[in-house]
Amino acid sequence: MNRLKQCSDVIVMAATNRPNSVDLRAIANETNGYVGADLAKLCSKVVFEQYREKMKVIDLEEDTVDAEIPDSLAVSQNSFQYALNETYPSVLHETVLEFTTTRWEDIGDLESIKCEVKRLAQYRLNQYEEFRKFGMTPSRCVLLYGLPGCGKTLLAKATAYECQVNFMSIRCSKLLAMSLGESEANLCDIFDKVHQAASCVLFFDELDSIACCGDAGDGSGKADRVLHQILTKIDALDAKTNIFIVSSTNKLDMINSAIIQPDRFDKLSHVPLPNHVSRVAILKAVLRKSPEATNADLNFVAGATDTFNSADLAKIYIRTLERSLQILRNASGGQGGYYR
């Protein structure tokens, strides 16, 4: 510091670590679900906000900075409040709003289910005013059920794309993995996020992990509490709230009856294991973006893949592509090349 010349193009700021007028207990109560790294990020955001505010009053044309400016740097409750509005616990990083690019064409077959889910979503997201004229409220939710890998998640994503709205996916089993109180706090944050979005399809995957008849998990009642909060949030959605909820389960027979009620998940849609015709349609959808796949015998592949689901068929394409690339690489002496 002593070696810095007065006219050097350097601005030096200093701050103490004393929290001025900061209620740490209140901040702790607002950071449920935050791990150590999240708290460190929060504090960094607080410091950055202080510097940002002071930069507004610094004359960058001057060679020196008024000594009162760095001396006035202090962390306040307002600084933390600003930072809390700009940060989320890391558990929510996987639940960010996104604009999905999955389209109906990416899903082979399931035409009747596509039409039904899209119709329900559009009623909720785009046409609720028409329902209100007749004193009615469009369905808020649809529950997709069927064996794993049959396209339930793709249906939810494509619904968001076709309705031109945001998409958020929540894996219910992860909510149960959190400690006591964190699940409920993070659910509040999730619904706050979707409320801030103009319109959104909210997808609850693996609903059976929290909505089985009787409490699931370790018997602590955590699943019941999480389910109760989700249902409370759903019940609070009014007709003007542009949120359409899609959920999926592999075990419909185990779902708590409290879920399948009017104004909750009263619309059920079965996503079946594909038959031969459906498998051909799925393979066509998978190969849709492959320019060199026009001579593939899809009927032969469909006939050899009885009991395969759509995810299995997609894996066949990936493995075939990998094998073709390896053959091409070997043929070119390990120098790579163009796949045909």
N, C-alpha and C positions, 0 to 999 in steps of 0.2 A: 504494500500500500504506500509506504513512504517513497518508493522509487517512481511512483506514477507522477509524471509531470502534470502541472496544472492544466496545460493546454492539450493533453492527450485526448484522443477520441475514445474515451472510456467512460462509461457510466457505472458507478459502483453503488449498489443498494445493499442495505443490511437490515436484518430483522431478528428479533429475539424469538425464542421458542415459548414465550409466556402466552397463554391463551387469555386474551382480554375479553371479558364478558361472554365467555363460551360455556354453555351448559353441556358438559360432556355426557352426562347421564341422559339428557334428552336426545343427543346425537346417537348414543348407543341404542336407544329405543327405536330410532328411525333406521337403523342399519341391520335389521334382522336379515340373516342369510348372507351377510358380508363375511368373507374370509379375510385373512391378514393382508393379502395382496390387494383386495378390494378397498380396504381401509387406507392402505398406503396410496392407492390411486386417488382416493377421495381427498386426502390431505394435500397431495400434489396439485389437485384441481383448486383447492382453497388458496394455496400459495400463488398459483398462476393467476387467479382472479385478482388477488391483491396487486400483483405487478401490473396487470392489465389496467386496473383502475388508476394506478399512479402514473402510468405512461400517458394518460390523458392530460395531465397537468405539467408534464415535463416539456420544456422548450428544447427540442432537439437541435436547434440552431446555436444554442449557447454552449460554451466550452465547459461550464460547470453546472452542477445541479444544486439547487437550494438544499441545504443540510436538513431542513425541516421535512423534506419529502421522504428520504429513507428512514428518518427517525419516526415518521408517522405510520410506517408499515406495521400493521397489527391485525391478527386474526380475530374475526368477530363472528357472532352467531349468524349474521346475515351472509357472511362468506361461506359458511358451512351449508346454509340453506340453499344458496345458489348452486353449490357443488352437488348437493344431494339431488337436485332437480336435473342434473346433467349426467349422473352416473347411475349404474345399476349393478347389483351383485352379479358375480361371474356366472352363477347358475342361470341367469336370464340371458346370457350372451347367445345361447342356442335358441332363444325364443324371440328373436328380433322379428319385426315386421319385414316381410319381403314381398316383392312382386314376382310371383312364380311365372315361369314360361311354359309350364306343362299345359298342353292343349288336348281337346277331345281326340284329335287324330293320333295322339300318342298312346291312346288306350284302345286296344283292339276289342271289338264287340261291346257288350254291356250297353247297347243302345237305349233300351228302355229305362235302365237305371240312370244313365246320363240325363235323359230327358226329365225324369222325375226330380232328380236332385237339382238340376239347373232351374227347373220351374219353381221349386220351393225357395231356392236362393234368390231368384229374381223377384219373387213376391215380397220377400223380406227386405232386400237391399234396394230395389228399384221401384216397387209398386205399392208400398205400404199405404200411401195416401188414398189409393183407390179402395183399399180394404177399409180404411177409416170412414169413408163415406157411407159404408154399409154397416158401420158399428162393429167391424170385425178386426181381428189381429192376425196377420200371417204367421205361420209356424216359425219358431225361433231356431229349432234344432232338427237334425236328422241323425239317426243312428244307423251306421252301416255295419252289417255283421256277416261273418263268413270265415272260411279257413284263411290262415295267413298266406300272404303272397298273391292274393287274387285281385289286387288293384284298389283297395280301399283308400290308401293314402294318395294314390294318383288321382282318384276321383275327387278328393277334397281339393287338391292343388289345381286341377283343371277347372273346377267350379269357380275358384277365385279368379283364374285367368279369364274365363268366359264372361264373368260378371265385371271384369276390369276393376277388381278391388285388391287390397292387400291380403296377405296370408300369414298366419302364425300357427305353428305346430307345437303342441305340448305333449310330452310323453308322461303319462300319469304315473308310471312306475318310478320315475325320477323324483316326483313330488314326495313319494313315500320314503325315499332314501334320505331325505333331509331330516335334521334334528327337530325336536319338539318346538313348534312355533314358527319355524322357518317356512314350512309348506304353506301355512295360512298367509304369512307375510308376502311370500312370492306370488301367490295367487292374486293378492290385492294389486301387486305391481303389474302382473300380466294383464288384468282387466283394465287397469289405468292406461296401459299402453294401447290396448285396442280401442278404448274410448276416445283416445286422442287422435286416432286414425279417422280419416273421413268415412271409410267403409272397410269392412274386414270379414274374412272367413276365418274363424277360430277353430282349429282342429285339435280335439283331444284323442290322442292315440292310446291304445291299451286301456280303455275305460274300465275293463273288468278288474284291473289291478287295484282299483279303489272302490268299485261299485258292486262287488260280489255280495250275494245274500249273506248277511252276517259280516262281521269285521274280518278284513283280510290282513295278512301279515303276522305281526308278533302278538296280537291280542291286546295291544295297548289302546285300541280305539282310534289310532291315528287315521286309518282309512275312512272311518265314519266321519271324523271331523273334517277331513279334506273334502269328502263327498258333500257333506252338509254345506260347506262354504261355496263349492261350485254351484250347487242347486240354489243357494241364496242369491248368488250373483246372477244366475240365469233368470230367476224370478224377478229380479230388479230391472231387467231389460224392458224398457217401454217400447212402444211401436215406432218411436222416432229414432231409436238406437239402431244404426246401420251395422249390426253385427249378426252374422249367421253362423251358427255353431254346428259343426260336423264332428261326430265321434265314431270310433270304431271299436269293435270287440270281436274276439274269436270264440267267445263263450256266452252267447245270448241267454242260454238257459240258467246261467249263474248270476245274471244281472239283477240287482236290487229293484224291486217293483216301484220304489220311489222315483226311479229314473224315468220309467215309461209311464208318464202321466201327461194329461192335457197341459199345454203350454211349456212342457219340458221336451223330452225326447219321445214325442207321440208319433213321429213318423219313422217307420223302420223300413230298411231296404236291404234285401239279401244280395250279397255279391258272391255268386256261385263259383265252384271250380269249373274251368272252361271245358266244354266238350270239343269234339273234333273240329267243327266249323268255327268255334270261338278261337281255338288254338291257331288255325290258319289266319284268322283276322288279327290275332295278337302278333304273330310272326310278321305279317305285313306291316303292322304298325312299328315293330322293332326295326325292320329293314327299310322303313320309309326314307331315311336319310342316307342310306347306303347306295351309292350310284352304280355299283357293280354287282348287285344282288338280283338282277332281273331273271336269271336262269335258274334260281334255286327252286328245288322241288319241295314246296311248302307242304303239300299234301302228304308226301312221304314223311317229312319231319313230324307233322301233326299226328300221323298214324303211329309213329314210334314213341310218342311222348304222352301216352295215356296216363292220367292222374297228375300230370305236370301242371303247375300253376303259372301265372303270367311272369312271376319273378324267375321261376326256373327256366322259362323259355328265353327270357332276356339274358340269362347267364349262358345259355347255349350259344347265343350270338357272340357274346364277349369271348367265350373260350374259342369259338371258331375263328374269330378275328385274330386273337392272339396266336393261334396255331398257324394261320395263313401268313402272318407277319414273320413268324419264326422261320417258316419254310422259305419265304422270300429272302430273308436275311442270310440264311444258309446258302441259298442259291447264288447270292451276290458276293459270297466270300466274306460275310460279316460286315459288309460296308453299308448295309441298310439299302433302302430303295423305295420305290413307289408301290403301294399295295393295289393289286388289281384282283 
